[in-house]
Amino acid sequence: MVLLVIDTQKGITDSRLYAFDRLRENISTLIDEARRSGVEVIYVRHDDGEGSGFSAGDEDHKIYGGFRPLPGERIFDKKVNNAFSNSSGLLTYLQNMKAKRIITVGLQTDYCVDATVKSGMDHGFEMIVPAYCNSTRSNDLFRSEDIYRYYNEIIWPERYASCISVDDTVKMIREYQPFGYKPYLMPCETRDFESGRLLMRKFRYDDIDSMMRNWISDDDVQNKYGEPAYKTREEVRSLLDAFICRYQSGYGFRWAVIEKSSGECIGQIAYFLVNAESGFGEIEYCIGRAYQGRGYATEAARAVIDHGFDVIGFNKVQICVRPANTPSQKVIDKCGFKYDGTLRDYFLIDGEHQDRKYYSILKNER
């Protein structure tokens, strides 16, 4: 069970909301009870984009002071109404934590709260909506009270959520008993680190030109990587949106590979598949054509493998390769992977079936 506090940001958390004083008191009560009872409090913020006045760095984007997060409490940013959208990272985080029940409070009733409640139900969560813990403003057609009652009394109950009193919610929180599940991995987030010639760091939007020069627009490199080539800045920016948002989940581990001497982004490396419950990650990488044959792929892979064991906490790192990809097979051999087996005819590439060979390293085998 978690308490999800949606969009209680300075720019919209004020007396223009329906039953504001009651909302403020109730949400504060639930946050305090959750913290005392060991129920995780998770915040979501909405970002309308740079220049909107309601984006990262803007005063209105910050969490309202009465609900201020404590150090260590997680905050997820989103750009659409639904807090469970792929871009926020919240869904991945909750699934890895095996969360089942989501107590949902915040703003605004008819926008982000409604979208999140319905999406949460679709994803199999038990959605709990306490009374007078969400609110909205009047518009040209409807009064704020009517909007609140429409969703809380007609739309959500017995369809998408359990709509209960604050007292019953407090009782639910106080009776909460963690069921003992703890994922093998805790969400430690992507961290920057170095090897001899390389810097592995989070992707940034100012990497676009370097990525396009060196690898992501190259059909041959991307084909071997198993991805399409991205030919325009808009396509690359859209891909970076996904990379950067994924970092929020705490389980998104993808690095830009930077050549220290030139500052160029020469490729990427990632744990694209992470199993928090069993403690393993599957690695993938690509290096631009002009930088191949210099040992960069092996250097990056060795560094990321060590990082996976020593920092992320994996018990196993695995990798797969197509038999025809000879350069990657050499990297696998140099990194000390052991052969696990082959999935026959796994890929269909250009009309031809190809095998998928698996290799792995265990933590105690390094």
Secondary structure, 3 states (H helix, E strand, C coil): CEEEEECCECCCCCCCCCCHHHHHHHHHHHHHHHHHHCCEEEEEEECCCCCCCCCCCCHHHCECHHHCCCCCCCEEEECCCCCCCCCCCHHHHHHHCCCCEEEEEEECHHHHHHHHHHHHHHCCCEEEEECCCEECCCCCCCCHHHHHHHHHHHHCECCCEEEECHHHHHHHHHCCCCCCCCCCCCCCCCCCEECCCEEEECCCHHHHHHHHHHCCCCHHHHHHHCCCCCCCHHHHHHHHHHHHHHHHHCCCEEEEEEECCCCCEEEEEEEEEEECCCCEEEEEEEECHHHCCCCHHHHHHHHHHHHHHHHHCCCEEEEEECCCCHHHHHHHHHCCCEEEEEEEEEEEECCEEEEEEEEEEEHHHC
